[in-house]
Amino acid sequence: MKESIKHMSAYQAELPAETVKAKYGLQYLARLSANESVYGPTPKVAQAIKATPDDILGYYPDGQATALREAVAKHDQVAPESLVFGVGADELIQLLTRTVLTPGSNIIVPDPTFGEYAMHAQIEQADTKRVPVQPTTGQLDFEAMLAEVDDKTTMVWLANPNNPTGVFEKRADILTFLDKLPKSVVLVVDEAYYDFVSEPDATVARDVENYENLVVLRTLSKAYGLANLRVGYGIIQEPLYGVMQAVRLPYNLNTYQIVGGTAAIEDQDYLNQVVRKVIEERTAFQTFLFENQFTFYESQTNFIWIKVGDTKKYGARLLSEGYQVNDRLNAEWIRIALGTPEDNRGMQQVLLALKKS
């Protein structure tokens, strides 16, 4: 067994909703702890899956996910041969670290950010350098991150917008940072929440063709509402693209993932409806937080990072009222995913009551 993983803790997955309701005696539960979509996917996903004939079950799926590849390439305006598909973006994170990292190398990440980057670095016996975000705004400190680059640095990870802060970085700022990185360092921009961004020029996806050391990750788990189906992809240039395809397990996406994912990508009208609802609720929630003098970072995602002081106290109270949020990431900051308008108003009342108590 690798020394680096002997004492790793297992990821704390969300308990099934019915289990949580039974445990806490709840009649109603809004699961708002994993940034899932309360609106779900377009109905066309279920229709496409149900229309898939049963006789495909005895045969391996399309190992190149051709239909999904063509739909994504058309929508994202990238080359089909730049796309690597995975079981969620999680598999792409695993494949990238397996491909790029070596024992004794290091990665650089903002702090806080998505924990899987450091977890997979640890598995590959690499070190993680954490650079705090700017305390007042949550923006990345690009200069401080550059200062951490040394001759053992092989990857830099940026979630944009960042998770758990929800803060968005401009494309121009990311490209300026990338131009200063050594070409031997791979910059991975994880755009899992890109669809929720209301700012213009929000993605570096089409810049991948100009940089061999730039990778963009996307997922259908968030805005597309397909968290259970597990579909993600990376936009990658050669020579890394060919190596990623070589280390990727064959047939990693089954036919239902391919068919369902394609249906989701092709229904942009539904996606836009969902995004409009999220932005409306996000604006209203952040207005409430501002007017009631809560400390929070301005979000461009479907969740908000709020400083409450005692996260366990707030998390327990919200759960007792039927709102399951994430109180495990920080002792003072809590992450609340946006729910239905009714859920959001209910959570606001609980937050206000706690603040006044």
C-alpha positions in Angstrom: 0.0 0.0 0.0 1.2 3.5 -0.8 2.3 5.4 2.3 0.5 8.5 0.8 -2.9 6.9 1.0 -2.8 4.8 4.2 -4.6 7.5 6.3 -6.9 8.9 3.6 -10.5 9.5 4.7 -13.3 8.2 2.4 -15.4 10.8 0.6 -18.6 11.6 2.6 -21.3 11.0 0.0 -24.8 12.4 0.5 -27.2 10.0 2.3 -30.4 9.1 0.4 -33.1 11.6 1.1 -35.4 9.0 2.6 -32.7 7.9 5.0 -32.1 11.5 6.1 -35.9 12.1 6.6 -36.2 9.0 8.7 -33.2 9.8 10.8 -34.3 13.3 11.7 -38.1 12.7 11.6 -38.7 15.0 8.7 -41.8 15.1 6.5 -40.1 17.3 3.9 -36.5 17.5 2.9 -34.8 19.9 0.4 -31.4 18.4 -0.4 -29.3 21.5 -1.0 -25.9 20.2 0.1 -24.4 18.9 -3.2 -25.2 21.7 -5.7 -27.6 19.5 -7.6 -30.3 20.9 -9.8 -33.7 21.1 -8.2 -35.2 21.4 -11.7 -33.8 18.1 -13.0 -33.0 17.5 -16.7 -35.1 18.1 -19.7 -37.8 15.5 -20.2 -36.2 14.6 -23.5 -33.5 12.7 -21.5 -35.9 10.2 -20.1 -37.7 10.0 -23.5 -34.4 9.2 -25.3 -33.4 6.6 -22.7 -36.8 4.9 -22.8 -36.6 4.8 -26.6 -33.3 2.9 -26.5 -34.0 -0.7 -27.5 -33.3 -3.4 -24.9 -31.2 -5.5 -27.2 -28.2 -3.1 -26.7 -27.7 -4.6 -23.2 -25.7 -7.6 -24.5 -23.2 -5.5 -26.4 -20.6 -3.0 -25.5 -21.5 0.7 -26.0 -19.9 3.1 -28.5 -16.4 3.5 -27.0 -16.0 6.9 -28.6 -19.4 8.3 -27.6 -19.9 9.5 -31.1 -23.3 11.0 -30.9 -22.4 12.8 -27.7 -19.1 13.9 -29.1 -20.7 15.5 -32.1 -23.4 17.2 -30.0 -20.8 18.7 -27.6 -18.4 19.7 -30.4 -21.2 21.6 -32.2 -22.5 23.3 -29.0 -19.1 24.3 -27.6 -17.6 25.1 -31.0 -14.6 22.9 -30.4 -13.0 20.1 -32.5 -14.6 16.6 -31.9 -11.1 15.1 -31.6 -10.3 17.4 -28.6 -13.0 15.8 -26.4 -12.3 13.1 -23.8 -15.4 11.8 -22.0 -15.6 10.5 -18.5 -18.0 9.2 -15.8 -18.5 12.7 -14.5 -15.8 15.3 -14.4 -14.4 13.2 -11.5 -13.0 10.6 -13.9 -11.3 13.3 -15.9 -9.7 14.6 -12.7 -8.5 11.1 -11.9 -7.1 10.5 -15.4 -5.4 13.9 -15.6 -3.5 13.4 -12.3 -2.7 9.8 -13.2 -1.3 11.0 -16.6 0.6 14.1 -15.5 1.7 13.7 -11.9 4.7 11.8 -10.6 5.9 11.1 -7.1 7.5 14.2 -5.6 5.9 16.6 -8.1 3.4 19.2 -6.9 0.1 20.9 -7.8 -1.1 24.4 -6.9 -4.7 25.1 -6.0 -6.6 28.0 -4.5 -7.8 27.7 -0.9 -10.6 26.8 -0.5 -11.5 24.9 -3.6 -12.9 21.5 -4.7 -11.2 18.8 -2.6 -10.7 16.2 -5.3 -7.8 18.0 -6.9 -5.7 17.5 -3.7 -7.1 14.1 -3.1 -5.9 12.7 -6.4 -2.6 14.4 -6.1 -2.1 12.6 -2.8 -3.0 9.3 -4.4 -0.3 9.9 -7.1 2.2 10.8 -4.3 2.4 14.4 -5.3 2.2 17.5 -3.0 -0.4 20.2 -2.9 0.4 23.9 -2.5 -2.6 25.9 -1.3 -2.9 29.6 -2.0 -5.6 31.5 0.0 -8.2 33.4 -2.0 -8.4 37.1 -1.3 -10.3 37.4 2.0 -12.7 40.2 1.1 -13.8 39.1 -2.3 -12.9 35.5 -2.7 -11.1 36.2 -5.9 -8.0 34.2 -6.8 -4.6 35.7 -6.0 -2.9 35.0 -9.3 0.4 36.6 -8.4 0.7 34.5 -5.2 -0.1 31.4 -7.2 2.6 32.2 -9.7 5.1 32.8 -6.9 4.5 29.2 -5.7 5.5 27.6 -9.0 8.8 25.8 -8.8 10.7 23.2 -10.8 8.5 20.4 -9.4 5.2 22.0 -10.2 3.3 20.1 -12.9 -0.3 21.2 -12.6 -2.4 24.2 -11.5 -6.1 23.7 -10.9 -8.7 26.5 -11.1 -12.4 25.8 -10.6 -14.1 28.7 -12.4 -16.5 29.6 -10.9 -14.8 28.3 -7.8 -16.3 25.7 -5.5 -17.2 26.3 -2.7 -16.9 30.1 -3.0 -18.9 30.5 -6.2 -16.6 33.3 -7.3 -15.9 33.8 -11.0 -12.6 34.8 -12.7 -12.6 36.6 -16.0 -11.2 34.8 -19.1 -8.7 37.6 -19.7 -7.3 37.2 -16.2 -6.9 33.5 -16.6 -5.2 33.8 -20.0 -2.8 36.4 -18.5 -2.0 34.0 -15.8 -1.6 31.1 -18.3 0.9 33.1 -20.4 3.1 33.6 -17.3 3.1 29.8 -16.5 5.9 27.6 -17.7 4.7 25.6 -20.7 5.6 22.5 -18.8 2.9 23.2 -16.2 -0.7 22.1 -17.2 -3.4 24.5 -16.2 -6.8 22.8 -15.7 -9.8 25.1 -15.6 -12.8 23.2 -14.2 -15.9 24.9 -15.6 -18.4 22.7 -13.9 -20.6 25.7 -13.0 -19.9 27.7 -16.2 -23.5 27.6 -17.4 -24.7 29.6 -14.4 -22.3 32.6 -15.2 -24.1 35.7 -16.2 -20.9 37.6 -17.1 -19.8 37.8 -20.7 -16.7 36.0 -22.1 -17.0 33.4 -19.3 -15.1 30.4 -20.8 -11.6 29.5 -22.0 -12.9 26.4 -23.8 -12.1 27.8 -27.3 -8.7 28.9 -26.1 -7.5 25.3 -25.7 -6.6 25.1 -29.4 -3.9 27.8 -28.8 -2.3 26.2 -25.7 -0.9 22.7 -25.3 -0.9 23.1 -21.5 -4.6 24.3 -21.1 -7.4 21.8 -20.3 -11.0 22.7 -19.7 -13.4 20.3 -17.8 -17.2 20.4 -18.0 -20.0 18.3 -16.5 -23.6 17.6 -17.2 -24.3 17.1 -13.4 -25.1 20.7 -12.5 -27.1 23.0 -14.9 -28.1 20.0 -17.1 -29.5 18.2 -14.0 -27.9 14.8 -14.8 -26.0 14.2 -11.6 -27.2 10.6 -11.4 -26.2 9.8 -15.0 -22.6 10.8 -14.4 -21.4 12.4 -17.7 -18.4 14.8 -17.9 -15.8 15.7 -20.5 -12.5 17.4 -21.0 -11.4 19.7 -23.9 -7.7 18.9 -24.5 -5.1 19.4 -27.2 -2.4 17.1 -28.3 -0.1 15.7 -27.1 -2.0 15.3 -23.9 -5.2 14.4 -25.7 -3.8 11.2 -27.2 -2.3 10.1 -23.9 -5.6 10.7 -22.1 -7.5 8.6 -24.6 -4.9 5.9 -24.1 -5.3 5.7 -20.3 -9.0 6.1 -20.4 -10.8 2.8 -19.9 -12.6 1.6 -23.0 -16.4 1.8 -23.0 -16.4 4.1 -19.9 -19.7 5.6 -20.8 -22.6 3.3 -21.3 -25.3 3.8 -24.0 -27.8 5.4 -21.6 -25.2 8.0 -20.6 -24.4 8.7 -24.2 -28.1 8.9 -25.3 -29.2 10.9 -22.3 -26.3 13.2 -22.4 -26.8 13.9 -26.1 -30.5 14.7 -25.5 -29.6 17.1 -22.7 -27.0 19.0 -24.8 -29.4 19.3 -27.7 -32.2 20.9 -25.6 -30.6 24.3 -25.0 -34.0 25.9 -24.6 -34.6 23.9 -21.5 -31.1 24.6 -20.2 -31.7 28.4 -20.7 -34.9 28.2 -18.7 -33.2 26.5 -15.8 -30.3 29.0 -15.8 -32.7 32.0 -15.9 -34.6 30.6 -12.8 -31.3 30.0 -11.0 -30.0 33.5 -11.7 -33.3 35.1 -10.6 -33.2 33.1 -7.3 -29.4 33.8 -6.8 -30.0 37.6 -7.3 -32.9 37.6 -4.8 -31.0 35.5 -2.2 -27.9 37.7 -2.4 -30.0 40.8 -2.1 -31.5 39.3 1.1 -28.0 38.5 2.4 -26.7 42.0 1.6 -29.7 43.8 3.1 -29.4 41.8 6.3 -25.6 42.3 6.6 -24.5 38.7 6.1 -20.9 38.2 5.0 -20.8 36.3 1.7 -18.9 36.1 -1.6 -20.7 37.2 -4.7 -21.7 33.9 -6.5 -21.9 33.1 -10.2 -23.1 29.6 -9.5 -26.2 27.7 -8.2 -24.9 28.0 -4.6 -23.7 30.7 -2.1 -20.8 30.6 0.4 -21.9 32.4 3.6 -20.0 33.2 6.7 -22.2 32.3 9.7 -19.7 31.8 12.5 -20.8 28.4 13.8 -21.6 26.2 10.7 -22.7 23.2 12.7 -25.3 25.3 14.6 -26.6 26.7 11.4 -26.5 23.4 9.5 -28.4 21.6 12.3 -31.1 24.3 12.5 -31.6 24.4 8.8 -31.8 20.5 8.7 -34.4 20.5 11.5 -36.5 22.8 9.3 -36.1 20.5 6.3 -33.1 22.1 4.5 -30.0 20.0 4.1 -27.0 22.2 3.3 -23.3 21.7 3.5 -21.8 22.5 6.9 -18.8 20.2 6.5 -16.4 22.3 4.5 -15.4 25.0 7.0 -15.9 25.9 10.6 -17.3 29.3 9.9 -18.6 29.3 6.3 -21.6 27.3 5.1 -22.5 26.4 1.5 -26.1 26.6 0.5 -27.3 25.4 -2.9 -30.2 27.3 -4.3 -33.5 25.5 -4.2 -37.0 26.3 -5.3 -38.3 29.8 -4.6 -40.2 28.4 -1.6 -37.1 26.7 -0.3 -35.0 29.8 -0.7 -37.5 32.0 1.2 -37.8 29.4 3.9 -34.0 29.2 4.4 -33.8 33.0 4.5 -36.2 33.0 7.4 -34.1 30.4 9.3 -30.9 32.3 8.6 -32.5 35.6 9.8 -33.8 33.9 13.0 -30.4 32.5 13.8 -28.7 35.8 13.2 -31.0 37.5 15.6 -30.7 34.8 18.3 
